[in-house]
Amino acid sequence: MEKNHVANAVKAMVIGGSAGSLQVLFNLLPLLQNHLPFAMILVLHRRHSADSSLSELLSTKALSPTCEVEDKDRILPGHIYLAPADYHLLIEKDESFSLDYSEKINFSRPSIDVTFESAAEAYGPSLVAMLLSGANEDGTKGLSLVKKAGGTTIVQNPQTAQMPYMPHHAMMHTVIDHVLDVRQMSHYINNLR
């Protein structure tokens, strides 16, 4: 296991995923300690007809307060936020959320790239971004921008992913700091400060 050292205090962690990522989160969230000192933001590809019961389901797995984002919500440490279906989720420099209904990117809204990019601009080296299982290229460009801004990049080990294409594509096209399975993810996240 790699040494877990982040030079800057982490202010936010953004996790993106598509097909196969929900099961990863169901396994990961119960392993995370309560009162993490940063916000965790989840961007999942979902059917636009999906109702808000997903945030309620995730909240049953997590110790930290979990909710679906509403426009202009403030981003608070120790909370888990879920991007709503059919909106791009942007992170503003004043550490609040904006929702955007512009065209789909990589056939997706919310787009992981959009959130990773805005988070990189808002948080720079204080950001950790992680890409999970999925079947398209969404997230790779965003991880590149996170890395360029000085943030930390992580992908799920493709060998443990239900749909390995997304993390594997990112590994082939940008610099990834850590390649982790679920147990390693929980250890890494619980030790971030």
C-alpha positions as CSV (number, residue, x, y, z in Angstrom):
1,M,0.0,0.0,0.0
2,E,1.3,3.4,-0.9
3,K,2.2,5.9,1.7
4,N,-0.9,8.1,2.3
5,H,0.4,11.6,2.2
6,V,-1.4,14.7,0.9
7,A,0.6,17.9,1.2
8,N,-2.5,20.2,1.4
9,A,-5.4,19.7,3.8
10,V,-8.2,18.0,1.8
11,K,-11.3,20.2,1.5
12,A,-13.3,17.9,-0.9
13,M,-13.4,14.5,-2.4
14,V,-15.4,14.0,-5.6
15,I,-16.2,10.4,-6.6
16,G,-17.6,9.7,-10.1
17,G,-19.0,6.5,-11.5
18,S,-21.3,4.8,-13.9
19,A,-22.4,1.2,-14.5
20,G,-21.2,-0.9,-11.6
21,S,-20.3,2.0,-9.3
22,L,-23.4,1.9,-7.1
23,Q,-22.4,-1.5,-5.6
24,V,-18.9,-0.1,-4.9
25,L,-20.4,2.8,-2.9
26,F,-22.8,0.4,-1.1
27,N,-19.7,-1.5,0.0
28,L,-17.5,1.6,0.6
29,L,-19.7,3.9,2.6
30,P,-20.3,1.7,5.6
31,L,-16.5,1.4,6.0
32,L,-16.0,5.2,6.3
33,Q,-15.8,6.9,9.7
34,N,-18.2,9.6,10.7
35,H,-17.2,13.2,10.7
36,L,-14.7,13.1,7.9
37,P,-13.0,16.6,7.8
38,F,-14.0,17.3,4.2
39,A,-17.1,17.1,1.9
40,M,-17.7,14.0,-0.2
41,I,-19.5,14.6,-3.5
42,L,-20.9,11.7,-5.6
43,V,-21.5,12.1,-9.3
44,L,-23.3,9.0,-10.7
45,H,-24.7,8.3,-14.1
46,R,-28.4,7.8,-13.5
47,R,-31.5,7.6,-15.6
48,H,-33.1,11.0,-15.8
49,S,-36.3,9.6,-14.5
50,A,-34.6,8.4,-11.3
51,D,-36.2,9.6,-8.1
52,S,-34.5,11.0,-5.1
53,S,-34.8,7.6,-3.2
54,L,-31.1,7.0,-4.2
55,S,-29.9,9.6,-1.7
56,E,-32.1,8.0,1.0
57,L,-30.7,4.6,0.1
58,L,-27.1,5.9,0.3
59,S,-27.8,7.6,3.6
60,T,-28.7,4.2,5.1
61,K,-25.2,3.0,4.2
62,A,-23.2,6.1,5.4
63,L,-22.5,7.4,8.9
64,S,-22.2,10.9,7.6
65,P,-25.2,13.1,6.7
66,T,-26.1,12.4,3.1
67,C,-28.4,14.4,0.8
68,E,-29.1,15.1,-2.8
69,V,-27.8,18.5,-3.9
70,E,-30.1,21.5,-4.5
71,D,-29.0,24.6,-6.4
72,K,-26.9,27.0,-4.3
73,D,-26.4,24.6,-1.4
74,R,-23.3,25.4,0.6
75,I,-20.7,22.7,0.7
76,L,-20.0,21.6,4.3
77,P,-17.3,19.3,5.6
78,G,-18.4,16.0,7.0
79,H,-21.3,15.7,4.6
80,I,-21.9,13.5,1.6
81,Y,-23.6,15.1,-1.4
82,L,-25.2,13.3,-4.4
83,A,-25.6,15.0,-7.8
84,P,-29.2,15.0,-8.8
85,A,-30.3,13.1,-11.9
86,D,-30.3,15.0,-15.2
87,Y,-28.3,18.0,-14.1
88,H,-24.6,18.8,-14.4
89,L,-23.2,19.6,-10.9
90,L,-20.8,22.5,-10.7
91,I,-18.7,23.6,-7.7
92,E,-18.3,27.3,-7.3
93,K,-15.2,29.0,-5.9
94,D,-17.3,30.2,-2.9
95,E,-17.8,26.5,-2.0
96,S,-21.4,26.2,-3.1
97,F,-23.1,24.1,-5.8
98,S,-24.7,25.1,-9.0
99,L,-26.9,22.9,-11.2
100,D,-26.8,23.2,-14.9
101,Y,-29.1,21.8,-17.6
102,S,-26.9,22.3,-20.6
103,E,-26.3,19.5,-23.2
104,K,-25.1,16.0,-22.2
105,I,-21.3,15.4,-22.2
106,N,-20.2,11.8,-23.0
107,F,-23.9,11.0,-23.3
108,S,-24.3,11.9,-19.6
109,R,-25.9,14.5,-17.4
110,P,-24.6,14.7,-14.8
111,S,-21.2,14.6,-16.4
112,I,-18.3,13.5,-14.2
113,D,-15.9,15.6,-16.2
114,V,-17.9,18.7,-15.6
115,T,-17.9,18.2,-11.8
116,F,-14.2,17.2,-11.7
117,E,-13.2,20.3,-13.7
118,S,-15.2,22.8,-11.6
119,A,-13.9,21.1,-8.4
120,A,-10.3,21.4,-9.7
121,E,-10.8,25.1,-10.3
122,A,-12.4,25.6,-6.9
123,Y,-10.2,23.4,-4.7
124,G,-6.9,23.0,-6.6
125,P,-4.4,20.9,-4.5
126,S,-7.0,20.5,-1.7
127,L,-9.1,18.1,-3.9
128,V,-9.1,14.3,-4.2
129,A,-11.0,12.9,-7.2
130,M,-11.8,9.2,-7.6
131,L,-13.2,7.4,-10.6
132,L,-15.1,4.1,-10.2
133,S,-16.6,1.4,-12.5
134,G,-18.2,2.5,-15.8
135,A,-18.5,1.8,-19.5
136,N,-17.6,5.2,-21.1
137,E,-14.8,7.8,-21.1
138,D,-16.5,10.3,-18.7
139,G,-14.1,11.3,-15.9
140,T,-10.7,10.9,-17.8
141,K,-10.5,14.6,-18.9
142,G,-11.7,15.7,-15.5
143,L,-9.0,13.7,-13.7
144,S,-6.4,15.2,-16.0
145,L,-7.5,18.7,-14.9
146,V,-7.5,17.7,-11.3
147,K,-4.0,16.5,-11.6
148,K,-3.0,19.7,-13.5
149,A,-4.5,21.8,-10.6
150,G,-2.3,19.8,-8.1
151,G,-5.1,17.6,-6.8
152,T,-4.9,13.8,-6.1
153,T,-6.3,11.3,-8.6
154,I,-7.5,7.8,-7.8
155,V,-9.2,5.1,-9.9
156,Q,-10.9,1.8,-8.8
157,N,-8.6,-1.1,-9.7
158,P,-10.1,-2.2,-13.0
159,Q,-9.7,-5.8,-12.0
160,T,-12.3,-5.2,-9.3
161,A,-14.7,-3.2,-11.4
162,Q,-17.9,-4.6,-12.8
163,M,-17.3,-2.3,-15.8
164,P,-13.5,-1.8,-16.0
165,Y,-13.5,0.5,-19.1
166,M,-13.8,3.8,-17.3
167,P,-11.0,3.4,-14.7
168,H,-8.8,1.6,-17.3
169,H,-9.3,4.4,-19.8
170,A,-8.3,7.0,-17.2
171,M,-5.1,5.0,-16.4
172,M,-4.2,4.9,-20.0
173,H,-4.7,8.6,-20.6
174,T,-3.7,10.6,-17.5
175,V,-1.5,10.4,-14.4
176,I,-3.2,8.4,-11.6
177,D,-1.8,8.6,-8.1
178,H,-3.5,5.5,-6.6
179,V,-5.2,2.4,-8.0
180,L,-7.3,1.0,-5.2
181,D,-9.9,-1.7,-4.4
182,V,-12.8,-1.0,-2.0
183,R,-10.9,-1.9,1.2
184,Q,-7.9,0.2,0.2
185,M,-10.3,3.1,-0.7
186,S,-11.8,3.0,2.8
187,H,-8.3,3.0,4.4
188,Y,-7.1,5.8,2.2
189,I,-10.2,8.0,2.8
190,N,-10.3,7.4,6.5
191,N,-6.7,8.6,6.8
192,L,-7.1,11.8,4.7
193,R,-6.8,15.0,6.6
